[in-house]
Amino acid sequence: MKLSVMSVALVSLLAGCASHQARDSLNVQDPTVLQSGFGTQQSVEAGAPTTEWLARYQGMYAKTMLPELEQRLRELSSDASAYDGAKAACWISAAREEYKSGNQWGFVPEAMGEADRLLSGLERKQVLSADNPKLRTVSEVRPDLWAKIGAEKKKADAKKDCDEPERILACGVVQLMHAGHEAWRRSFDQSEKRVDTLIDDMSGIDAKIARCPRPVVEANEPMTGNPTIRMIKADALFHFDRGDEAGMLPDGKDALDRLANELEQHGDVKNIELVGYADRLGTPSHNDGLSTKRADTVRRYLQMHGLGEVPMRSHGEGSRDPLVQCNDTNRTALIDCLAPDRRVELLIYADSNVGKVQGGKL
């Protein structure tokens, strides 16, 4: 069925209205992008390429450079910054997307240039700034989202092992700049869709950052004074002959949660020393390693569950300093008798006494 002239005009009018609504929702900050018609600028301020821009980007060919960037990304060491690595990967993806679409505006080489800059810094193990260089083909959109990403990045930086939120924020920056490019070339509807996707990706970021552990605070100063001693039976914390978090018992975690809450409420704990012990079964080297692992695991657990700002240190004493003398010949009976030797002791240094519990119970 053929559309009438009136119908075609109405469709064009509605499309134009939709585009204007998208443009307004983006809160574009560049006044040159808002111009249209015969008064539109073709100046440097409006994004015209300069001699310096051409000298920097004209030799970047996506057909050869994109595979090289992807190979460099794959070869990065595993300890590279999650934020910068994700940012480089997302710049590569943005460049490839626009290259496939036939983008000739200059955004493809700029995106590859950003990926190259980040990868070069990571390869040299440099500390990279989170600031984003201004690109010729990108106009700022949604300053409110820029502010939110900046605020969330500060929260994530204050935490430890916050890789997933860091990656979301890094790619959020690239998404927002990609949307800025689409606004720059007056593709307001496409820009708005990309912003909507970013908003979906950012949902729940606060909760994700809240779950990241706080940085470990090591106790470097000498511990002086008379500590309160808490003794926790290792059998209550771990499966037999285990000292890792995967080997922790549910009741043991509950006990540590209660202890962390008590000490957090107490408020004046200055530092904590954790000492792990094993029974005399096993070789000395095995017992030294097992006792250290138990103390380290309890320390990390407490730091991740409310005591991240309390300076702590931990070490193991193996089977030294036994509490019981057992002469049982039956192995099961001997293991039961030696249970008190399998323990983690907490020496809690505080401005006032936090209570000394007898019998090794929390």
C-alpha positions as CSV (number, residue, x, y, z in Angstrom):
1,M,0.0,0.0,0.0
2,K,1.4,3.4,-1.0
3,L,1.6,6.1,1.6
4,S,0.1,9.5,0.9
5,V,2.2,12.7,0.8
6,M,0.5,13.7,4.1
7,S,1.4,10.3,5.7
8,V,5.1,10.6,4.6
9,A,5.2,14.1,6.0
10,L,3.7,12.9,9.3
11,V,6.2,10.1,9.6
12,S,9.1,12.5,9.0
13,L,7.7,14.9,11.6
14,L,7.3,12.2,14.2
15,A,10.8,11.0,13.5
16,G,12.2,14.5,13.9
17,C,10.3,15.0,17.2
18,A,11.8,11.7,18.5
19,S,15.3,12.8,17.5
20,H,14.8,16.2,19.3
21,Q,13.5,14.4,22.4
22,A,16.6,12.1,22.4
23,R,18.9,15.1,21.9
24,D,17.3,16.9,24.9
25,S,17.5,13.8,27.1
26,L,21.2,13.6,26.5
27,N,21.9,17.1,27.9
28,V,24.5,17.7,25.2
29,Q,27.2,20.1,26.5
30,D,28.7,21.2,23.2
31,P,26.7,24.1,21.7
32,T,28.1,23.3,18.2
33,V,26.3,19.9,18.2
34,L,23.0,21.7,18.7
35,Q,23.4,23.7,15.6
36,S,21.6,22.7,12.4
37,G,20.8,24.1,9.0
38,F,22.8,26.7,7.1
39,G,24.4,28.2,10.3
40,T,26.2,24.9,11.2
41,Q,29.9,25.5,11.8
42,Q,32.7,23.6,10.0
43,S,35.3,25.0,12.4
44,V,37.9,23.3,14.6
45,E,35.5,24.0,17.5
46,A,32.9,22.0,15.7
47,G,35.3,19.1,15.2
48,A,37.1,19.8,11.9
49,P,40.3,17.8,11.7
50,T,43.5,19.7,12.3
51,T,47.0,19.1,10.9
52,E,48.1,17.7,14.3
53,W,45.1,15.4,14.4
54,L,45.8,14.1,10.9
55,A,49.5,13.6,11.7
56,R,48.6,11.5,14.8
57,Y,45.7,9.3,13.4
58,Q,45.9,9.2,9.6
59,G,48.3,6.2,9.6
60,M,46.1,4.0,11.9
61,Y,44.5,1.4,9.7
62,A,41.9,-0.7,11.6
63,K,42.4,-3.8,9.3
64,T,45.9,-4.3,10.7
65,M,45.9,-2.4,14.0
66,L,42.8,-4.0,15.6
67,P,44.2,-7.6,15.5
68,E,47.5,-6.3,16.9
69,L,45.7,-4.5,19.8
70,E,43.7,-7.7,20.5
71,Q,46.9,-9.8,20.6
72,R,48.6,-7.3,23.0
73,L,45.5,-7.4,25.2
74,R,45.7,-11.2,25.4
75,E,49.4,-11.1,26.3
76,L,48.9,-8.8,29.3
77,S,50.0,-10.3,32.6
78,S,47.2,-11.4,34.9
79,D,48.2,-8.8,37.5
80,A,47.4,-5.9,35.2
81,S,44.9,-3.4,36.4
82,A,41.4,-4.7,36.0
83,Y,40.1,-1.1,35.3
84,D,42.7,-0.2,32.7
85,G,42.6,-3.6,31.1
86,A,38.8,-3.5,30.7
87,K,39.0,0.0,29.4
88,A,41.4,-1.0,26.7
89,A,39.3,-4.0,25.8
90,C,36.1,-1.8,25.5
91,W,37.9,0.8,23.4
92,I,39.0,-2.1,21.0
93,S,35.3,-3.3,20.9
94,A,34.1,0.2,20.2
95,A,36.6,0.7,17.4
96,R,35.7,-2.7,15.8
97,E,32.0,-2.0,16.0
98,E,32.3,1.4,14.2
99,Y,34.9,-0.1,11.7
100,K,32.4,-2.8,10.7
101,S,29.7,-0.1,10.3
102,G,31.9,1.8,7.9
103,N,32.4,4.8,10.2
104,Q,34.6,7.4,8.4
105,W,34.3,10.2,10.9
106,G,37.6,9.6,12.7
107,F,36.3,7.8,15.8
108,V,37.8,4.5,14.8
109,P,41.4,5.7,14.9
110,E,40.7,7.7,18.1
111,A,39.3,4.6,19.8
112,M,42.3,2.5,18.7
113,G,44.6,5.3,19.9
114,E,43.1,5.2,23.3
115,A,43.4,1.4,23.5
116,D,47.1,1.7,22.4
117,R,47.7,4.3,25.0
118,L,46.3,2.2,27.8
119,L,48.0,-1.0,26.6
120,S,51.4,0.7,26.4
121,G,51.0,1.9,30.0
122,L,50.0,-1.5,31.2
123,E,52.9,-3.2,29.3
124,R,55.4,-0.8,31.0
125,K,53.7,-1.3,34.4
126,Q,52.9,2.4,34.7
127,V,50.3,3.9,36.9
128,L,47.7,5.3,34.6
129,S,45.5,8.3,35.2
130,A,41.7,7.6,35.2
131,D,41.3,10.9,33.3
132,N,40.0,10.7,29.8
133,P,41.6,12.8,27.0
134,K,39.3,15.0,25.0
135,L,38.7,13.5,21.6
136,R,37.8,15.4,18.5
137,T,34.9,13.2,17.5
138,V,33.3,13.0,21.0
139,S,31.0,15.6,22.7
140,E,30.0,15.3,26.3
141,V,26.6,13.9,27.0
142,R,24.8,13.1,30.3
143,P,27.1,14.9,32.8
144,D,25.0,13.4,35.5
145,L,26.2,9.9,34.5
146,W,29.8,11.2,34.3
147,A,29.4,12.4,37.9
148,K,28.0,9.0,39.0
149,I,30.8,7.0,37.4
150,G,33.3,9.3,39.1
151,A,31.7,8.9,42.5
152,E,31.5,5.1,42.1
153,K,35.1,4.9,41.0
154,K,36.2,6.6,44.2
155,K,34.2,4.1,46.2
156,A,35.7,1.2,44.3
157,D,39.2,2.6,44.7
158,A,38.8,2.6,48.4
159,K,38.1,-1.2,48.4
160,K,40.3,-4.2,47.6
161,D,39.8,-6.9,44.9
162,C,36.9,-4.9,43.4
163,D,37.6,-6.2,39.8
164,E,34.0,-6.7,38.6
165,P,32.8,-3.2,39.5
166,E,36.0,-1.7,38.2
167,R,35.4,-3.4,34.8
168,I,31.8,-2.2,34.7
169,L,32.9,1.4,35.4
170,A,35.8,1.2,32.9
171,C,33.5,0.1,30.1
172,G,30.9,2.6,31.3
173,V,33.4,5.4,30.5
174,V,33.9,4.0,27.0
175,Q,30.2,3.6,26.5
176,L,29.5,7.2,27.5
177,M,32.2,8.5,25.2
178,H,30.9,6.3,22.4
179,A,27.4,7.8,23.0
180,G,29.1,11.2,22.9
181,H,30.5,10.4,19.4
182,E,27.1,9.4,18.2
183,A,25.7,12.7,19.5
184,W,28.6,14.6,17.9
185,R,27.6,13.2,14.5
186,R,23.9,14.0,15.3
187,S,22.8,10.4,15.7
188,F,20.8,11.3,18.9
189,D,18.5,8.3,18.9
190,Q,21.4,5.9,18.7
191,S,23.2,7.8,21.4
192,E,20.2,7.7,23.7
193,K,19.9,3.9,23.2
194,R,23.6,3.4,24.1
195,V,23.1,5.5,27.2
196,D,20.1,3.4,28.2
197,T,22.3,0.3,27.9
198,L,24.9,1.9,30.1
199,I,22.3,2.6,32.7
200,D,21.2,-1.0,32.7
201,D,24.9,-2.1,33.0
202,M,25.4,0.2,36.0
203,S,22.3,-1.0,37.9
204,G,23.3,-2.5,41.2
205,I,26.9,-1.1,41.1
206,D,26.6,0.2,44.6
207,A,25.8,-3.3,46.0
208,K,28.6,-4.8,44.0
209,I,31.1,-2.3,45.4
210,A,29.7,-2.8,48.9
211,R,30.6,-6.5,48.7
212,C,34.2,-5.8,47.9
213,P,36.6,-6.2,50.9
214,R,38.3,-3.3,52.5
215,P,42.0,-3.0,52.0
216,V,44.1,-5.1,54.3
217,V,45.7,-3.1,57.1
218,E,48.8,-4.7,58.4
219,A,50.0,-4.2,61.9
220,N,53.5,-2.9,61.5
221,E,54.0,-1.1,64.8
222,P,55.1,-3.1,67.9
223,M,52.2,-4.5,69.9
224,T,52.6,-3.4,73.5
225,G,50.4,-3.9,76.5
226,N,48.5,-6.8,77.9
227,P,46.2,-8.3,75.3
228,T,42.9,-10.0,75.8
229,I,43.4,-13.6,74.5
230,R,40.6,-15.4,72.6
231,M,41.3,-19.0,71.8
232,I,39.2,-20.7,69.1
233,K,39.4,-24.4,68.5
234,A,40.4,-25.2,65.0
235,D,38.0,-28.2,64.9
236,A,35.2,-25.6,65.4
237,L,36.4,-23.6,62.5
238,F,37.8,-26.1,59.9
239,H,37.4,-29.6,58.7
240,F,40.1,-31.9,60.0
241,D,43.6,-31.1,58.5
242,R,42.2,-28.0,56.6
243,G,43.1,-24.4,57.0
244,D,41.7,-22.7,53.9
245,E,38.4,-20.8,53.6
246,A,36.8,-23.6,51.5
247,G,37.5,-25.9,54.4
248,M,35.7,-23.7,57.0
249,L,32.7,-25.0,58.8
250,P,29.4,-23.0,58.7
251,D,29.4,-22.9,62.5
252,G,32.9,-21.6,62.5
253,K,32.0,-18.8,60.1
254,D,29.0,-17.9,62.4
255,A,31.3,-17.8,65.4
256,L,33.7,-15.5,63.6
257,D,30.8,-13.3,62.5
258,R,29.8,-12.9,66.1
259,L,33.3,-12.1,67.2
260,A,33.8,-9.5,64.4
261,N,30.5,-7.9,65.4
262,E,31.5,-7.8,69.0
263,L,34.9,-6.2,68.3
264,E,33.4,-3.8,65.9
265,Q,30.9,-2.7,68.5
266,H,33.6,-2.4,71.1
267,G,35.2,0.3,69.0
268,D,38.6,0.8,70.7
269,V,40.5,-2.3,69.3
270,K,43.9,-1.0,68.3
271,N,45.3,-4.2,66.6
272,I,45.0,-7.9,66.6
273,E,47.6,-10.7,66.4
274,L,46.5,-14.1,65.3
275,V,48.6,-17.2,66.0
276,G,47.7,-20.6,64.5
277,Y,48.6,-24.0,66.0
278,A,48.4,-27.6,64.9
279,D,48.6,-30.9,66.8
280,R,51.7,-33.0,66.8
281,L,50.4,-35.4,64.1
282,G,52.1,-34.9,60.8
283,T,55.6,-33.6,59.9
284,P,56.9,-30.3,61.3
285,S,56.9,-28.6,57.9
286,H,53.3,-29.7,57.3
287,N,52.2,-28.5,60.7
288,D,54.0,-25.1,60.3
289,G,52.2,-24.6,57.0
290,L,48.8,-25.7,58.3
291,S,49.0,-23.5,61.4
292,T,50.0,-20.5,59.3
293,K,47.2,-21.1,56.8
294,R,44.6,-21.3,59.6
295,A,45.8,-18.0,61.1
296,D,45.9,-16.3,57.7
297,T,42.4,-17.5,56.8
298,V,40.9,-16.3,60.1
299,R,42.6,-12.9,59.7
300,R,41.3,-12.5,56.1
301,Y,37.8,-13.5,57.2
302,L,37.7,-11.0,60.0
303,Q,39.0,-8.3,57.7
304,M,36.4,-9.0,55.1
305,H,33.6,-9.1,57.7
306,G,33.7,-5.8,59.5
307,L,37.3,-5.5,60.8
308,G,39.0,-4.3,57.7
309,E,40.3,-1.1,59.3
310,V,41.8,-2.9,62.4
311,P,45.5,-3.5,61.8
312,M,46.3,-7.3,62.0
313,R,49.1,-9.7,61.5
314,S,49.1,-13.5,61.6
315,H,51.6,-16.3,61.8
316,G,51.8,-20.0,62.6
317,E,53.6,-21.9,65.4
318,G,53.1,-25.4,64.1
319,S,52.8,-28.0,66.9
320,R,54.8,-25.9,69.3
321,D,53.3,-25.0,72.7
322,P,50.9,-27.9,73.1
323,L,48.2,-27.7,75.7
324,V,47.6,-31.4,76.4
325,Q,49.6,-34.5,76.9
326,C,48.1,-37.5,75.1
327,N,49.3,-41.1,75.1
328,D,46.5,-42.8,73.3
329,T,47.5,-45.6,70.9
330,N,44.2,-45.6,69.1
331,R,44.4,-43.0,66.3
332,T,40.8,-41.8,66.6
333,A,41.1,-41.4,70.4
334,L,44.5,-39.7,69.9
335,I,43.0,-37.2,67.4
336,D,40.1,-36.4,69.9
337,C,42.6,-36.0,72.8
338,L,44.8,-33.6,70.8
339,A,41.9,-31.3,69.8
340,P,42.9,-28.5,72.2
341,D,46.2,-28.2,70.4
342,R,44.5,-27.5,67.1
343,R,43.5,-23.8,67.7
344,V,43.8,-20.2,66.6
345,E,44.6,-17.7,69.3
346,L,43.7,-14.0,69.0
347,L,45.7,-11.5,71.0
348,I,43.5,-8.4,71.0
349,Y,45.1,-5.1,72.0
350,A,42.6,-2.5,73.0
351,D,42.4,0.7,75.1
352,S,40.2,-1.2,77.5
353,N,39.5,-4.9,78.3
354,V,37.2,-6.6,75.8
355,G,36.5,-9.5,78.0
356,K,38.4,-12.7,78.4
357,V,36.5,-15.9,77.7
358,Q,37.6,-19.0,79.4
359,G,37.5,-22.5,77.9
360,G,38.3,-21.5,74.3
361,K,34.7,-20.7,73.4
362,L,33.4,-17.6,71.7
